[in-house]
Amino acid sequence: MNILLFGETPGGLRILSRILENSSHHLDHQTWEDMPEPYLEPYDMVMVDGNVSGCTQQARLLQWVREAKGRYPDVPVAA
């Protein structure tokens, strides 16, 4: 399973990497700069790190999630 962790903080990436290190899952990490528009074609699941500060970033994150769900309705998105 290909999993995308989308967010700014690397702490979540370290934790999930340790959890998945002996599994067959593949974990990628993307930030706003890497992926301003959702492209989820290669992924089976998206995990969104909702640890953002400020109303502007929260609104941007919600917009990204809405757009991702609209473009890729079959890809589960968890926050």
Helices and strands as residue ranges (DSSP letters): E 2-6, H 10-20, E 26-30, E 45-48, H 55-71, E 77-78
